[in-house]
Amino acid sequence: MYPKFTKKSALKKEVVDQYFSGYLKENNLTEEDAVSAVILAKKIMRERDASSYRY
C-alpha cells in the first residue's frame, strides 16, 4: 500500500500516516478494516507458504 514511486525506507512516519489516512477516507474504510485486511493477508500468506513446503 506504499506509493509505488518511493521506497519504504525513504518515507517519514508523518507522510505515511497522512497517506493512509487519506486512503482510508477515500475508500470509506476504518482502521479496523485495514487491520483485519492485514491479519487476513498474513494468514493467507502463511498458509500458502506452508502448503508450498509439503512437496
LUMLUMDREN-2810 file (N, C-alpha, C; in Angstrom, 1 decimal):
<atoms>
<atom><aa>M</aa><ch>A</ch><at>N</at><xx>0.8</xx><yy>-1.2</yy><zz>0.0</zz></atom>
<atom><aa>M</aa><ch>A</ch><at>CA</at><xx>0.0</xx><yy>0.0</yy><zz>0.0</zz></atom>
<atom><aa>M</aa><ch>A</ch><at>C</at><xx>0.9</xx><yy>1.3</yy><zz>0.0</zz></atom>
<atom><aa>Y</aa><ch>A</ch><at>N</at><xx>2.2</xx><yy>1.1</yy><zz>0.0</zz></atom>
<atom><aa>Y</aa><ch>A</ch><at>CA</at><xx>3.0</xx><yy>2.3</yy><zz>-0.1</zz></atom>
<atom><aa>Y</aa><ch>A</ch><at>C</at><xx>2.9</xx><yy>2.8</yy><zz>-1.5</zz></atom>
<atom><aa>P</aa><ch>A</ch><at>N</at><xx>3.1</xx><yy>4.1</yy><zz>-1.7</zz></atom>
<atom><aa>P</aa><ch>A</ch><at>CA</at><xx>3.1</xx><yy>4.7</yy><zz>-3.1</zz></atom>
<atom><aa>P</aa><ch>A</ch><at>C</at><xx>4.2</xx><yy>4.0</yy><zz>-3.9</zz></atom>
<atom><aa>K</aa><ch>A</ch><at>N</at><xx>4.0</xx><yy>3.7</yy><zz>-5.1</zz></atom>
<atom><aa>K</aa><ch>A</ch><at>CA</at><xx>4.9</xx><yy>2.9</yy><zz>-5.9</zz></atom>
<atom><aa>K</aa><ch>A</ch><at>C</at><xx>6.1</xx><yy>3.7</yy><zz>-6.3</zz></atom>
<atom><aa>F</aa><ch>A</ch><at>N</at><xx>6.0</xx><yy>5.1</yy><zz>-6.2</zz></atom>
<atom><aa>F</aa><ch>A</ch><at>CA</at><xx>7.1</xx><yy>5.9</yy><zz>-6.6</zz></atom>
<atom><aa>F</aa><ch>A</ch><at>C</at><xx>8.2</xx><yy>6.1</yy><zz>-5.6</zz></atom>
<atom><aa>T</aa><ch>A</ch><at>N</at><xx>8.1</xx><yy>5.5</yy><zz>-4.5</zz></atom>
<atom><aa>T</aa><ch>A</ch><at>CA</at><xx>9.1</xx><yy>5.7</yy><zz>-3.4</zz></atom>
<atom><aa>T</aa><ch>A</ch><at>C</at><xx>9.4</xx><yy>4.5</yy><zz>-2.6</zz></atom>
<atom><aa>K</aa><ch>A</ch><at>N</at><xx>10.5</xx><yy>4.5</yy><zz>-1.9</zz></atom>
<atom><aa>K</aa><ch>A</ch><at>CA</at><xx>10.8</xx><yy>3.3</yy><zz>-1.1</zz></atom>
<atom><aa>K</aa><ch>A</ch><at>C</at><xx>10.3</xx><yy>3.5</yy><zz>0.3</zz></atom>
<atom><aa>K</aa><ch>A</ch><at>N</at><xx>10.0</xx><yy>2.4</yy><zz>1.0</zz></atom>
<atom><aa>K</aa><ch>A</ch><at>CA</at><xx>9.5</xx><yy>2.5</yy><zz>2.4</zz></atom>
<atom><aa>K</aa><ch>A</ch><at>C</at><xx>10.5</xx><yy>3.2</yy><zz>3.3</zz></atom>
<atom><aa>S</aa><ch>A</ch><at>N</at><xx>11.8</xx><yy>2.9</yy><zz>3.1</zz></atom>
<atom><aa>S</aa><ch>A</ch><at>CA</at><xx>12.8</xx><yy>3.5</yy><zz>4.0</zz></atom>
<atom><aa>S</aa><ch>A</ch><at>C</at><xx>13.0</xx><yy>5.0</yy><zz>3.8</zz></atom>
<atom><aa>A</aa><ch>A</ch><at>N</at><xx>12.5</xx><yy>5.5</yy><zz>2.7</zz></atom>
<atom><aa>A</aa><ch>A</ch><at>CA</at><xx>12.6</xx><yy>7.0</yy><zz>2.5</zz></atom>
<atom><aa>A</aa><ch>A</ch><at>C</at><xx>11.4</xx><yy>7.7</yy><zz>3.0</zz></atom>
<atom><aa>L</aa><ch>A</ch><at>N</at><xx>10.4</xx><yy>7.0</yy><zz>3.5</zz></atom>
<atom><aa>L</aa><ch>A</ch><at>CA</at><xx>9.2</xx><yy>7.7</yy><zz>4.0</zz></atom>
<atom><aa>L</aa><ch>A</ch><at>C</at><xx>9.3</xx><yy>8.1</yy><zz>5.5</zz></atom>
<atom><aa>K</aa><ch>A</ch><at>N</at><xx>8.8</xx><yy>9.2</yy><zz>5.8</zz></atom>
<atom><aa>K</aa><ch>A</ch><at>CA</at><xx>8.7</xx><yy>9.6</yy><zz>7.2</zz></atom>
<atom><aa>K</aa><ch>A</ch><at>C</at><xx>7.4</xx><yy>9.2</yy><zz>7.7</zz></atom>
<atom><aa>K</aa><ch>A</ch><at>N</at><xx>7.3</xx><yy>8.9</yy><zz>9.0</zz></atom>
<atom><aa>K</aa><ch>A</ch><at>CA</at><xx>6.1</xx><yy>8.4</yy><zz>9.6</zz></atom>
<atom><aa>K</aa><ch>A</ch><at>C</at><xx>4.9</xx><yy>9.3</yy><zz>9.4</zz></atom>
<atom><aa>E</aa><ch>A</ch><at>N</at><xx>5.1</xx><yy>10.6</yy><zz>9.5</zz></atom>
<atom><aa>E</aa><ch>A</ch><at>CA</at><xx>4.0</xx><yy>11.6</yy><zz>9.2</zz></atom>
<atom><aa>E</aa><ch>A</ch><at>C</at><xx>3.4</xx><yy>11.5</yy><zz>7.8</zz></atom>
<atom><aa>V</aa><ch>A</ch><at>N</at><xx>4.3</xx><yy>11.3</yy><zz>6.9</zz></atom>
<atom><aa>V</aa><ch>A</ch><at>CA</at><xx>3.9</xx><yy>11.2</yy><zz>5.5</zz></atom>
<atom><aa>V</aa><ch>A</ch><at>C</at><xx>3.1</xx><yy>9.9</yy><zz>5.3</zz></atom>
<atom><aa>V</aa><ch>A</ch><at>N</at><xx>3.6</xx><yy>8.8</yy><zz>5.9</zz></atom>
<atom><aa>V</aa><ch>A</ch><at>CA</at><xx>2.9</xx><yy>7.5</yy><zz>5.7</zz></atom>
<atom><aa>V</aa><ch>A</ch><at>C</at><xx>1.5</xx><yy>7.6</yy><zz>6.4</zz></atom>
<atom><aa>D</aa><ch>A</ch><at>N</at><xx>1.5</xx><yy>8.2</yy><zz>7.6</zz></atom>
<atom><aa>D</aa><ch>A</ch><at>CA</at><xx>0.2</xx><yy>8.3</yy><zz>8.3</zz></atom>
<atom><aa>D</aa><ch>A</ch><at>C</at><xx>-0.8</xx><yy>9.2</yy><zz>7.5</zz></atom>
<atom><aa>Q</aa><ch>A</ch><at>N</at><xx>-0.3</xx><yy>10.2</yy><zz>6.9</zz></atom>
<atom><aa>Q</aa><ch>A</ch><at>CA</at><xx>-1.2</xx><yy>11.1</yy><zz>6.1</zz></atom>
<atom><aa>Q</aa><ch>A</ch><at>C</at><xx>-1.7</xx><yy>10.3</yy><zz>4.9</zz></atom>
<atom><aa>Y</aa><ch>A</ch><at>N</at><xx>-0.8</xx><yy>9.6</yy><zz>4.2</zz></atom>
<atom><aa>Y</aa><ch>A</ch><at>CA</at><xx>-1.2</xx><yy>8.8</yy><zz>3.0</zz></atom>
<atom><aa>Y</aa><ch>A</ch><at>C</at><xx>-2.3</xx><yy>7.8</yy><zz>3.4</zz></atom>
<atom><aa>F</aa><ch>A</ch><at>N</at><xx>-2.0</xx><yy>7.0</yy><zz>4.4</zz></atom>
<atom><aa>F</aa><ch>A</ch><at>CA</at><xx>-3.0</xx><yy>6.0</yy><zz>4.8</zz></atom>
<atom><aa>F</aa><ch>A</ch><at>C</at><xx>-4.3</xx><yy>6.6</yy><zz>5.3</zz></atom>
<atom><aa>S</aa><ch>A</ch><at>N</at><xx>-4.2</xx><yy>7.7</yy><zz>6.0</zz></atom>
<atom><aa>S</aa><ch>A</ch><at>CA</at><xx>-5.5</xx><yy>8.4</yy><zz>6.4</zz></atom>
<atom><aa>S</aa><ch>A</ch><at>C</at><xx>-6.3</xx><yy>8.8</yy><zz>5.2</zz></atom>
<atom><aa>G</aa><ch>A</ch><at>N</at><xx>-5.7</xx><yy>9.4</yy><zz>4.2</zz></atom>
<atom><aa>G</aa><ch>A</ch><at>CA</at><xx>-6.4</xx><yy>9.8</yy><zz>3.0</zz></atom>
<atom><aa>G</aa><ch>A</ch><at>C</at><xx>-6.9</xx><yy>8.6</yy><zz>2.3</zz></atom>
<atom><aa>Y</aa><ch>A</ch><at>N</at><xx>-6.1</xx><yy>7.5</yy><zz>2.2</zz></atom>
<atom><aa>Y</aa><ch>A</ch><at>CA</at><xx>-6.6</xx><yy>6.3</yy><zz>1.5</zz></atom>
<atom><aa>Y</aa><ch>A</ch><at>C</at><xx>-7.8</xx><yy>5.7</yy><zz>2.2</zz></atom>
<atom><aa>L</aa><ch>A</ch><at>N</at><xx>-7.8</xx><yy>5.7</yy><zz>3.5</zz></atom>
<atom><aa>L</aa><ch>A</ch><at>CA</at><xx>-8.9</xx><yy>5.1</yy><zz>4.3</zz></atom>
<atom><aa>L</aa><ch>A</ch><at>C</at><xx>-10.2</xx><yy>6.0</yy><zz>4.1</zz></atom>
<atom><aa>K</aa><ch>A</ch><at>N</at><xx>-10.0</xx><yy>7.3</yy><zz>4.1</zz></atom>
<atom><aa>K</aa><ch>A</ch><at>CA</at><xx>-11.2</xx><yy>8.2</yy><zz>3.9</zz></atom>
<atom><aa>K</aa><ch>A</ch><at>C</at><xx>-11.7</xx><yy>8.1</yy><zz>2.5</zz></atom>
<atom><aa>E</aa><ch>A</ch><at>N</at><xx>-10.9</xx><yy>8.0</yy><zz>1.5</zz></atom>
<atom><aa>E</aa><ch>A</ch><at>CA</at><xx>-11.3</xx><yy>7.9</yy><zz>0.1</zz></atom>
<atom><aa>E</aa><ch>A</ch><at>C</at><xx>-12.1</xx><yy>6.6</yy><zz>-0.2</zz></atom>
<atom><aa>N</aa><ch>A</ch><at>N</at><xx>-11.7</xx><yy>5.6</yy><zz>0.6</zz></atom>
<atom><aa>N</aa><ch>A</ch><at>CA</at><xx>-12.3</xx><yy>4.3</yy><zz>0.3</zz></atom>
<atom><aa>N</aa><ch>A</ch><at>C</at><xx>-13.3</xx><yy>3.9</yy><zz>1.4</zz></atom>
<atom><aa>N</aa><ch>A</ch><at>N</at><xx>-13.7</xx><yy>4.9</yy><zz>2.2</zz></atom>
<atom><aa>N</aa><ch>A</ch><at>CA</at><xx>-14.7</xx><yy>4.6</yy><zz>3.3</zz></atom>
<atom><aa>N</aa><ch>A</ch><at>C</at><xx>-14.4</xx><yy>3.4</yy><zz>4.2</zz></atom>
<atom><aa>L</aa><ch>A</ch><at>N</at><xx>-13.1</xx><yy>3.4</yy><zz>4.6</zz></atom>
<atom><aa>L</aa><ch>A</ch><at>CA</at><xx>-12.6</xx><yy>2.3</yy><zz>5.4</zz></atom>
<atom><aa>L</aa><ch>A</ch><at>C</at><xx>-12.3</xx><yy>2.8</yy><zz>6.8</zz></atom>
<atom><aa>T</aa><ch>A</ch><at>N</at><xx>-12.3</xx><yy>1.9</yy><zz>7.8</zz></atom>
<atom><aa>T</aa><ch>A</ch><at>CA</at><xx>-11.9</xx><yy>2.3</yy><zz>9.1</zz></atom>
<atom><aa>T</aa><ch>A</ch><at>C</at><xx>-10.5</xx><yy>1.6</yy><zz>9.4</zz></atom>
<atom><aa>E</aa><ch>A</ch><at>N</at><xx>-9.9</xx><yy>2.0</yy><zz>10.5</zz></atom>
<atom><aa>E</aa><ch>A</ch><at>CA</at><xx>-8.7</xx><yy>1.4</yy><zz>10.8</zz></atom>
<atom><aa>E</aa><ch>A</ch><at>C</at><xx>-8.8</xx><yy>0.0</yy><zz>11.1</zz></atom>
<atom><aa>E</aa><ch>A</ch><at>N</at><xx>-10.0</xx><yy>-0.4</yy><zz>11.7</zz></atom>
<atom><aa>E</aa><ch>A</ch><at>CA</at><xx>-10.3</xx><yy>-1.8</yy><zz>11.9</zz></atom>
<atom><aa>E</aa><ch>A</ch><at>C</at><xx>-10.3</xx><yy>-2.6</yy><zz>10.6</zz></atom>
<atom><aa>D</aa><ch>A</ch><at>N</at><xx>-10.9</xx><yy>-2.0</yy><zz>9.6</zz></atom>
<atom><aa>D</aa><ch>A</ch><at>CA</at><xx>-10.9</xx><yy>-2.7</yy><zz>8.3</zz></atom>
<atom><aa>D</aa><ch>A</ch><at>C</at><xx>-9.5</xx><yy>-3.0</yy><zz>7.8</zz></atom>
<atom><aa>A</aa><ch>A</ch><at>N</at><xx>-8.6</xx><yy>-2.0</yy><zz>7.9</zz></atom>
<atom><aa>A</aa><ch>A</ch><at>CA</at><xx>-7.3</xx><yy>-2.1</yy><zz>7.5</zz></atom>
<atom><aa>A</aa><ch>A</ch><at>C</at><xx>-6.5</xx><yy>-3.2</yy><zz>8.3</zz></atom>
<atom><aa>V</aa><ch>A</ch><at>N</at><xx>-6.7</xx><yy>-3.2</yy><zz>9.6</zz></atom>
<atom><aa>V</aa><ch>A</ch><at>CA</at><xx>-6.1</xx><yy>-4.2</yy><zz>10.4</zz></atom>
<atom><aa>V</aa><ch>A</ch><at>C</at><xx>-6.6</xx><yy>-5.6</yy><zz>10.1</zz></atom>
<atom><aa>S</aa><ch>A</ch><at>N</at><xx>-7.9</xx><yy>-5.7</yy><zz>9.9</zz></atom>
<atom><aa>S</aa><ch>A</ch><at>CA</at><xx>-8.4</xx><yy>-7.0</yy><zz>9.6</zz></atom>
<atom><aa>S</aa><ch>A</ch><at>C</at><xx>-7.9</xx><yy>-7.5</yy><zz>8.2</zz></atom>
<atom><aa>A</aa><ch>A</ch><at>N</at><xx>-7.7</xx><yy>-6.6</yy><zz>7.3</zz></atom>
<atom><aa>A</aa><ch>A</ch><at>CA</at><xx>-7.2</xx><yy>-7.0</yy><zz>6.0</zz></atom>
<atom><aa>A</aa><ch>A</ch><at>C</at><xx>-5.8</xx><yy>-7.5</yy><zz>6.1</zz></atom>
<atom><aa>V</aa><ch>A</ch><at>N</at><xx>-5.0</xx><yy>-6.8</yy><zz>6.9</zz></atom>
<atom><aa>V</aa><ch>A</ch><at>CA</at><xx>-3.6</xx><yy>-7.2</yy><zz>7.1</zz></atom>
<atom><aa>V</aa><ch>A</ch><at>C</at><xx>-3.5</xx><yy>-8.6</yy><zz>7.8</zz></atom>
<atom><aa>I</aa><ch>A</ch><at>N</at><xx>-4.3</xx><yy>-8.8</yy><zz>8.8</zz></atom>
<atom><aa>I</aa><ch>A</ch><at>CA</at><xx>-4.3</xx><yy>-10.0</yy><zz>9.5</zz></atom>
<atom><aa>I</aa><ch>A</ch><at>C</at><xx>-4.7</xx><yy>-11.2</yy><zz>8.6</zz></atom>
<atom><aa>L</aa><ch>A</ch><at>N</at><xx>-5.7</xx><yy>-10.9</yy><zz>7.8</zz></atom>
<atom><aa>L</aa><ch>A</ch><at>CA</at><xx>-6.2</xx><yy>-12.0</yy><zz>6.8</zz></atom>
<atom><aa>L</aa><ch>A</ch><at>C</at><xx>-5.1</xx><yy>-12.2</yy><zz>5.8</zz></atom>
<atom><aa>A</aa><ch>A</ch><at>N</at><xx>-4.5</xx><yy>-11.2</yy><zz>5.3</zz></atom>
<atom><aa>A</aa><ch>A</ch><at>CA</at><xx>-3.4</xx><yy>-11.4</yy><zz>4.3</zz></atom>
<atom><aa>A</aa><ch>A</ch><at>C</at><xx>-2.2</xx><yy>-12.2</yy><zz>4.8</zz></atom>
<atom><aa>K</aa><ch>A</ch><at>N</at><xx>-1.8</xx><yy>-11.9</yy><zz>6.1</zz></atom>
<atom><aa>K</aa><ch>A</ch><at>CA</at><xx>-0.8</xx><yy>-12.6</yy><zz>6.7</zz></atom>
<atom><aa>K</aa><ch>A</ch><at>C</at><xx>-1.1</xx><yy>-14.1</yy><zz>6.9</zz></atom>
<atom><aa>K</aa><ch>A</ch><at>N</at><xx>-2.4</xx><yy>-14.4</yy><zz>7.3</zz></atom>
<atom><aa>K</aa><ch>A</ch><at>CA</at><xx>-2.9</xx><yy>-15.7</yy><zz>7.4</zz></atom>
<atom><aa>K</aa><ch>A</ch><at>C</at><xx>-2.8</xx><yy>-16.5</yy><zz>6.1</zz></atom>
<atom><aa>I</aa><ch>A</ch><at>N</at><xx>-3.3</xx><yy>-15.9</yy><zz>5.0</zz></atom>
<atom><aa>I</aa><ch>A</ch><at>CA</at><xx>-3.2</xx><yy>-16.5</yy><zz>3.7</zz></atom>
<atom><aa>I</aa><ch>A</ch><at>C</at><xx>-1.8</xx><yy>-16.7</yy><zz>3.3</zz></atom>
<atom><aa>M</aa><ch>A</ch><at>N</at><xx>-0.9</xx><yy>-15.8</yy><zz>3.5</zz></atom>
<atom><aa>M</aa><ch>A</ch><at>CA</at><xx>0.5</xx><yy>-16.0</yy><zz>3.1</zz></atom>
<atom><aa>M</aa><ch>A</ch><at>C</at><xx>1.1</xx><yy>-17.1</yy><zz>3.9</zz></atom>
<atom><aa>R</aa><ch>A</ch><at>N</at><xx>0.8</xx><yy>-17.2</yy><zz>5.2</zz></atom>
<atom><aa>R</aa><ch>A</ch><at>CA</at><xx>1.4</xx><yy>-18.3</yy><zz>6.0</zz></atom>
<atom><aa>R</aa><ch>A</ch><at>C</at><xx>0.9</xx><yy>-19.7</yy><zz>5.5</zz></atom>
<atom><aa>E</aa><ch>A</ch><at>N</at><xx>-0.4</xx><yy>-19.7</yy><zz>5.2</zz></atom>
<atom><aa>E</aa><ch>A</ch><at>CA</at><xx>-1.0</xx><yy>-21.0</yy><zz>4.7</zz></atom>
<atom><aa>E</aa><ch>A</ch><at>C</at><xx>-0.4</xx><yy>-21.3</yy><zz>3.3</zz></atom>
<atom><aa>R</aa><ch>A</ch><at>N</at><xx>-0.2</xx><yy>-20.3</yy><zz>2.5</zz></atom>
<atom><aa>R</aa><ch>A</ch><at>CA</at><xx>0.4</xx><yy>-20.6</yy><zz>1.2</zz></atom>
<atom><aa>R</aa><ch>A</ch><at>C</at><xx>1.8</xx><yy>-21.1</yy><zz>1.3</zz></atom>
<atom><aa>D</aa><ch>A</ch><at>N</at><xx>2.6</xx><yy>-20.4</yy><zz>2.2</zz></atom>
<atom><aa>D</aa><ch>A</ch><at>CA</at><xx>4.0</xx><yy>-20.8</yy><zz>2.4</zz></atom>
<atom><aa>D</aa><ch>A</ch><at>C</at><xx>4.0</xx><yy>-22.2</yy><zz>2.9</zz></atom>
<atom><aa>A</aa><ch>A</ch><at>N</at><xx>3.2</xx><yy>-22.6</yy><zz>3.9</zz></atom>
<atom><aa>A</aa><ch>A</ch><at>CA</at><xx>3.2</xx><yy>-23.9</yy><zz>4.5</zz></atom>
<atom><aa>A</aa><ch>A</ch><at>C</at><xx>2.8</xx><yy>-24.9</yy><zz>3.5</zz></atom>
<atom><aa>S</aa><ch>A</ch><at>N</at><xx>1.9</xx><yy>-24.7</yy><zz>2.6</zz></atom>
<atom><aa>S</aa><ch>A</ch><at>CA</at><xx>1.5</xx><yy>-25.6</yy><zz>1.6</zz></atom>
<atom><aa>S</aa><ch>A</ch><at>C</at><xx>2.6</xx><yy>-25.8</yy><zz>0.5</zz></atom>
<atom><aa>S</aa><ch>A</ch><at>N</at><xx>3.4</xx><yy>-24.8</yy><zz>0.3</zz></atom>
<atom><aa>S</aa><ch>A</ch><at>CA</at><xx>4.4</xx><yy>-25.0</yy><zz>-0.7</zz></atom>
<atom><aa>S</aa><ch>A</ch><at>C</at><xx>5.6</xx><yy>-25.9</yy><zz>-0.2</zz></atom>
<atom><aa>Y</aa><ch>A</ch><at>N</at><xx>5.7</xx><yy>-26.1</yy><zz>1.1</zz></atom>
<atom><aa>Y</aa><ch>A</ch><at>CA</at><xx>6.8</xx><yy>-26.9</yy><zz>1.6</zz></atom>
<atom><aa>Y</aa><ch>A</ch><at>C</at><xx>6.4</xx><yy>-28.4</yy><zz>1.7</zz></atom>
<atom><aa>R</aa><ch>A</ch><at>N</at><xx>5.1</xx><yy>-28.7</yy><zz>1.5</zz></atom>
<atom><aa>R</aa><ch>A</ch><at>CA</at><xx>4.7</xx><yy>-30.0</yy><zz>1.6</zz></atom>
<atom><aa>R</aa><ch>A</ch><at>C</at><xx>5.2</xx><yy>-31.0</yy><zz>0.5</zz></atom>
<atom><aa>Y</aa><ch>A</ch><at>N</at><xx>5.6</xx><yy>-30.4</yy><zz>-0.6</zz></atom>
<atom><aa>Y</aa><ch>A</ch><at>CA</at><xx>6.0</xx><yy>-31.2</yy><zz>-1.7</zz></atom>
<atom><aa>Y</aa><ch>A</ch><at>C</at><xx>7.5</xx><yy>-31.4</yy><zz>-1.8</zz></atom>
</atoms>
